[in-house]
């Protein structure tokens, strides 16, 4: 048994141990854990500094998960199951698909989009893998696949390689991405053997999940360094959550720390409308405030996209702060920078006007000048 598997066995997963270790009354969350499983790795447990801190809130069950909320009451708010042509595969966007490798995770985030099934038994079977390969082989428009779950790094190297090998054999499938929270919650899983195995199937990318600067530790830095040294481009995904990372200061520190360990900030997500997660939600304006506070005040590499994954399977929609593009016409563009200073950029006289390129801007600012 590898060290990471031993670490998993020593994780907190029952309410009695939770009460003994963290003092959470077992009966206060027993029903919650029966519905939505819990797992807290020994590594992440050490990162909790005090009751109710940013890491505590992400992994310790709360009675608030049972509070009703009519706006936040969907089991599958993104309609992933409706967009699944074969078991384990979601095909929503034209040229890319998402593959559920396993239902297991190193930890069970209390805000998880897939609370409906994570923690239950289930790993991609050989028969379902064959169906996935057949579907992608028939759909030559698919050039990109994202491994998800659960967490794809929760399966052993041998099984993960079997999946990678089968998919890499499809000629038109260009890019493989692994979506994982493992480096930040179970860094012992990232081993030299794992990195050497993944290298054989490039181009492979990884999207990592981090929500707070306290998650960036020396152990996490070493794990991400090993992945980067293996030639794997690393991006980050962050969920905007009340009381965890909903201030410009916290988010700025997180993004800067990610760059320092060679992880490029990619997305900040508005929280999904998942049953049992309503207490994590912020107003959308909070995300816009954070993006505005990042722009110009830190490296552009540290400014991710702020997105809402639209309900009913509408896909990701980038939400942009208003007011940077003040006016556009045939002669010039008027823009405002991060210091609220106004600048004019002349249009090239020789270029042909592109009709309908910016209908929203044109209608909103027609006739207005700075």
C-alpha positions in Angstrom: 0.0 0.0 0.0 1.4 3.4 -1.0 1.6 6.2 1.5 -1.3 8.2 -0.1 -3.5 5.1 0.4 -2.5 4.9 4.0 -3.3 8.6 4.4 -6.7 8.0 3.0 -7.4 5.1 5.5 -6.5 7.5 8.4 -8.9 10.2 7.2 -11.9 11.3 9.3 -15.1 9.9 7.7 -17.5 9.2 10.6 -19.2 11.6 13.1 -17.8 9.9 16.2 -14.2 10.6 15.1 -15.2 14.1 14.0 -16.5 14.8 17.5 -13.4 13.3 19.2 -10.9 15.2 17.0 -12.7 18.5 16.3 -15.4 18.7 18.9 -18.3 18.8 16.6 -21.3 17.1 18.3 -21.9 13.9 16.4 -25.7 14.1 16.6 -25.7 17.6 15.1 -24.4 16.4 11.8 -25.2 12.7 11.7 -28.1 13.0 9.3 -26.0 15.3 7.1 -23.1 12.9 6.8 -25.5 10.0 6.1 -26.8 12.0 3.1 -23.5 13.7 2.1 -20.4 11.7 3.0 -17.4 13.3 4.8 -13.7 12.7 4.4 -10.9 14.9 5.9 -7.4 13.7 5.2 -4.7 13.8 7.9 -2.8 16.4 5.9 -5.8 18.8 5.6 -6.7 18.3 9.2 -3.3 19.7 10.1 -4.1 22.9 8.1 -7.1 23.7 10.2 -6.0 26.5 12.6 -9.2 27.1 14.5 -12.9 26.3 14.5 -14.7 28.0 11.6 -11.6 29.0 9.6 -11.5 28.8 5.8 -10.4 25.2 5.6 -12.8 24.1 8.4 -15.8 25.5 6.5 -14.9 23.7 3.4 -14.7 20.2 4.8 -16.5 20.0 8.2 -20.2 19.2 7.9 -22.7 21.8 9.1 -26.4 21.7 10.0 -26.8 24.5 7.5 -26.6 21.9 4.8 -30.1 20.8 5.7 -31.6 24.3 5.5 -34.2 24.7 2.7 -33.6 27.3 -0.1 -36.0 27.4 -3.0 -33.4 29.1 -5.2 -30.7 26.5 -4.3 -32.5 23.2 -4.4 -31.2 21.2 -7.4 -29.4 17.9 -7.2 -28.0 18.3 -10.7 -28.2 22.1 -11.4 -26.0 21.9 -14.5 -28.1 19.1 -16.1 -25.0 16.9 -16.5 -27.1 13.7 -16.5 -29.3 15.0 -19.4 -26.1 15.8 -21.4 -24.7 12.2 -21.0 -24.9 10.2 -24.2 -23.2 7.2 -22.6 -22.6 6.3 -18.9 -19.8 8.4 -17.4 -19.6 10.9 -20.2 -21.0 14.5 -20.5 -21.0 16.1 -24.0 -22.2 19.7 -23.7 -19.8 21.8 -25.7 -19.1 21.1 -29.4 -15.5 19.9 -29.3 -15.0 18.6 -25.7 -16.4 16.1 -23.3 -16.1 15.4 -19.6 -15.5 12.0 -18.2 -16.4 10.7 -14.7 -13.5 8.5 -13.7 -14.6 7.7 -10.1 -17.1 8.9 -7.5 -14.3 9.1 -4.8 -12.5 12.2 -3.7 -9.6 12.8 -1.3 -12.0 15.1 0.7 -15.6 15.9 0.3 -16.1 19.6 -0.1 -19.3 20.7 1.5 -20.1 23.0 -1.4 -19.6 20.3 -4.1 -21.5 20.6 -7.4 -21.8 16.8 -7.4 -23.0 16.2 -3.9 -25.6 14.0 -5.4 -23.1 11.1 -6.0 -19.6 11.8 -4.7 -18.6 9.4 -2.0 -20.7 6.6 -3.3 -19.2 3.5 -4.7 -18.3 3.7 -8.4 -15.4 3.7 -10.8 -15.3 3.7 -14.6 -15.8 0.1 -15.6 -14.0 -1.6 -18.6 -17.4 -1.9 -20.3 -18.2 1.8 -19.9 -14.7 2.8 -20.9 -15.3 0.9 -24.2 -18.5 2.7 -24.7 -16.8 6.1 -24.1 -14.0 5.2 -26.5 -16.5 4.2 -29.1 -18.6 7.4 -28.7 -15.6 9.7 -29.0 -14.2 7.7 -31.9 -17.5 8.2 -33.8 -17.6 11.9 -33.0 -14.5 13.3 -34.7 -15.4 16.9 -33.6 -14.3 16.0 -30.1 -10.7 17.1 -29.6 -10.5 17.6 -25.8 -11.5 15.5 -22.8 -11.6 16.4 -19.1 -11.2 13.7 -16.5 -13.3 14.5 -13.5 -15.5 12.8 -10.9 -15.0 12.6 -8.0 -11.3 13.0 -8.5 -9.5 11.0 -11.2 -6.3 10.9 -9.2 -8.1 8.7 -6.7 -7.7 5.6 -8.9 -4.3 3.8 -8.8 -1.7 4.5 -11.4 -2.3 1.2 -13.3 -6.0 1.9 -13.8 -5.5 5.6 -14.7 -2.9 4.6 -17.3 -5.3 2.1 -18.8 -7.8 4.9 -19.3 -5.2 7.4 -20.6 -3.8 4.8 -23.0 -7.3 3.9 -24.4 -8.1 7.6 -25.0 -4.8 8.6 -26.4 -5.2 6.0 -29.1 -8.0 8.0 -30.6 -6.4 10.0 -33.4 -8.6 13.2 -33.3 -8.5 13.5 -29.5 -5.8 16.1 -29.1 -5.9 17.2 -25.4 -6.4 15.4 -22.1 -7.1 17.4 -19.0 -7.3 16.1 -15.4 -9.4 18.0 -13.0 -8.2 17.3 -9.4 -8.1 18.6 -5.9 -5.5 16.0 -4.9 -2.3 18.2 -4.9 -3.9 20.5 -2.3 -5.5 17.9 -0.1 -3.5 14.7 -0.5 -0.1 15.8 -1.7 1.4 12.4 -1.0 -0.5 11.1 -4.0 1.9 13.0 -6.3 4.9 10.7 -6.7 7.7 10.4 -9.2 6.2 7.2 -10.6 2.8 9.0 -11.2 4.5 11.9 -13.0 6.6 9.5 -15.2 3.4 7.7 -16.1 1.5 10.8 -17.1 4.3 12.1 -19.2 3.8 9.3 -21.7 0.4 10.7 -22.7 1.2 14.4 -23.4 -0.3 16.8 -24.1 -1.8 16.5 -20.6 -3.0 19.5 -18.6 -4.2 19.7 -15.0 -6.8 22.0 -13.5 -6.3 22.1 -9.7 -8.8 23.3 -7.1 -7.7 25.9 -4.5 -9.9 28.3 -2.5 -7.8 30.0 0.1 -4.1 31.1 0.5 -3.7 28.9 3.6 -4.0 25.9 1.2 -0.7 26.8 -0.4 1.9 25.0 1.8 5.4 23.7 1.2 4.0 20.2 0.7 1.6 21.5 -1.9 4.4 23.5 -3.6 6.5 20.4 -3.9 3.6 18.4 -5.4 2.9 21.1 -7.9 6.6 21.4 -8.7 6.8 17.7 -9.5 3.8 18.0 -11.9 5.2 21.1 -13.5 8.6 19.5 -13.9 6.9 16.6 -15.7 5.7 19.1 -18.3 2.1 19.3 -17.2 0.7 22.9 -17.5 -1.2 23.7 -14.3 -4.3 25.9 -14.0 -6.4 26.6 -11.0 -10.1 26.8 -10.3 -11.6 28.6 -7.3 -15.2 28.7 -6.0 -16.2 32.1 -4.6 -17.7 31.5 -1.1 -19.0 33.7 1.7 -16.7 33.8 4.7 -13.9 31.9 3.0 -12.5 33.9 0.1 -15.0 36.7 -0.6 -12.6 39.6 -0.2 -10.2 41.2 -2.7 -7.4 40.8 -0.2 -7.8 37.1 0.3 -8.3 36.3 -3.4 -5.3 38.4 -4.4 -3.1 36.5 -1.9 -4.4 33.2 -3.2 -3.7 34.1 -6.9 -0.2 35.4 -6.2 0.6 32.3 -4.1 -0.6 30.0 -6.9 1.7 31.7 -9.5 4.6 31.2 -7.1 4.1 27.5 -7.2 3.7 27.5 -11.0 -0.1 27.3 -11.1 -1.9 29.7 -13.5 -5.2 31.1 -12.1 -7.9 30.1 -14.5 -11.4 30.4 -13.1 -13.2 31.9 -10.2 -16.6 30.3 -10.1 -19.8 31.8 -8.8 -21.2 29.0 -6.5 -23.6 26.6 -8.2 -27.2 26.2 -7.1 -26.7 22.9 -5.4 -29.0 21.6 -2.7 -27.3 21.9 0.7 -24.8 24.6 -0.3 -26.9 27.8 0.0 -24.9 29.2 2.9 -21.8 29.4 0.7 -23.3 31.7 -1.9 -22.3 35.3 -2.4 -23.9 38.0 -4.6 -22.5 38.1 -8.1 -21.4 41.7 -7.5 -18.9 40.4 -5.0 -17.1 38.5 -7.8 -17.0 41.6 -10.0 -15.6 43.6 -7.1 -12.8 41.1 -6.7 -12.0 41.1 -10.4 -11.9 44.9 -10.4 -9.6 44.8 -7.4 -7.2 42.4 -9.2 -7.0 44.2 -12.5 -4.0 46.5 -12.6 -3.1 45.9 -9.0 -1.3 42.6 -9.6 0.1 40.7 -12.6 -2.3 40.0 -15.4 -1.3 36.3 -15.0 -2.9 36.5 -11.6 -6.3 37.6 -12.9 -8.6 34.6 -13.7 -11.9 34.6 -15.5 -15.0 35.1 -13.3 -17.7 32.7 -14.5 -21.2 31.5 -13.8 -21.9 27.9 -14.9 -25.3 28.6 -16.2 -28.2 26.5 -14.7 -30.0 23.9 -16.8 -26.8 23.1 -18.7 -26.2 26.5 -20.2 -22.4 26.2 -19.9 -19.9 28.7 -18.5 -20.6 32.4 -19.0 -17.8 34.9 -18.3 -19.0 37.8 -16.2 -17.1 41.0 -16.9 -16.9 44.3 -15.0 -18.7 47.1 -16.7 -17.2 50.4 -17.4 -13.9 49.6 -19.0 -15.2 50.1 -22.6 -17.0 53.4 -22.5 -17.6 54.1 -26.2 -16.8 52.7 -29.6 -17.5 54.1 -33.1 -15.8 54.2 -36.5 -13.2 56.7 -35.4 -12.2 55.8 -31.9 -12.6 53.7 -28.8 -12.8 55.3 -25.3 -11.6 53.2 -22.4 -11.1 53.4 -18.7 -8.2 51.8 -16.8 -7.9 50.4 -13.3 -7.2 53.9 -11.9 -10.4 55.3 -13.5 -8.3 57.3 -16.0 -9.9 57.8 -19.4 -8.0 57.1 -22.7 -8.8 57.4 -26.4 -7.6 54.7 -28.9 -8.0 55.7 -32.6 -9.5 53.1 -34.9 -7.4 52.3 -38.0 -8.8 54.3 -41.0 -8.0 51.5 -43.5 -9.9 48.7 -41.7 -13.4 47.7 -42.8 -16.0 48.2 -40.1 -17.2 44.9 -38.6 -21.0 45.1 -38.4 -22.7 43.6 -35.3 -19.4 42.9 -33.5 -20.4 44.7 -30.4 -24.2 45.2 -30.5 -24.6 45.4 -26.7 -21.9 48.0 -26.3 -23.2 50.0 -29.3 -26.7 50.1 -27.9 -25.7 50.8 -24.3 -23.4 53.6 -25.1 -24.8 55.1 -28.3 -24.2 58.8 -28.3 -22.4 58.8 -24.9 -19.0 60.3 -24.7 -16.5 60.5 -21.9 
